[in-house]
């Protein structure tokens, strides 16, 4: 499974939406259910799924599927 597919799965599961509604272009602004509380839950799910530790400062930057994928690709070996 690609990083994109994994991220889509985690986002869809966390936000309780269909994976088909999540794309590389999805952001907190254009995705139903992606509010501030869901964002914290999403960051925790990303940490668990990819076995990484995010700094609180990273949370604000990771507000789109694209930014999450880029962060994972840079920081996960």
C-alpha positions in Angstrom: 0.0 0.0 0.0 1.4 3.4 -1.0 1.8 6.3 1.5 -1.1 8.0 -0.2 -3.4 5.0 0.2 -2.4 4.6 3.8 -3.0 8.3 4.6 -6.3 8.2 2.8 -7.3 5.1 4.8 -6.3 6.7 8.1 -8.0 10.0 7.4 -11.2 8.3 6.2 -11.3 6.1 9.3 -10.5 8.9 11.7 -13.1 11.3 10.1 -15.6 8.5 9.6 -16.0 9.2 5.9 -15.8 7.1 2.8 -12.2 6.8 1.5 -13.6 7.7 -2.0 -14.2 11.3 -0.6 -10.6 11.8 0.3 -8.0 12.8 -2.4 -4.5 14.2 -2.5 -6.2 17.6 -2.7 -8.3 17.2 0.5 -7.6 19.7 3.2 -9.1 20.6 6.6 -11.0 23.4 4.9 -12.7 21.3 2.2 -13.3 18.0 4.0 -16.4 17.3 6.1 -15.7 16.5 9.7 -12.0 17.7 9.6 -12.4 20.1 12.5 -9.9 21.0 15.3 -10.7 18.0 17.5 -10.7 15.6 14.5 -7.3 17.1 13.5 -5.8 16.1 16.9 -7.2 12.6 16.5 -5.9 12.4 13.0 -2.4 13.4 14.1 -2.4 10.7 16.8 -3.6 8.2 14.2 -0.8 9.2 11.8 1.7 8.8 14.6 0.5 5.3 15.3 0.2 4.2 11.7 3.6 5.4 10.6 5.4 4.9 14.0 6.5 8.5 14.2 6.4 11.3 16.8 5.0 14.6 15.7 5.8 17.9 17.5 2.8 20.1 18.4 4.3 22.6 16.0 3.9 20.1 13.1 0.2 19.8 13.7 -0.7 23.2 12.1 1.4 22.5 9.1 -0.2 19.1 8.4 -3.6 20.3 7.4 -3.9 18.6 4.0 -3.3 15.2 2.5 -0.5 16.5 0.4 1.4 18.0 3.4 0.9 14.9 5.5 2.3 12.7 2.6 5.3 15.0 2.1 6.0 15.0 5.9 5.9 11.2 6.1 8.0 10.7 3.0 10.7 13.1 4.5 10.6 11.7 8.0 9.9 7.9 7.8 12.7 5.7 6.7 
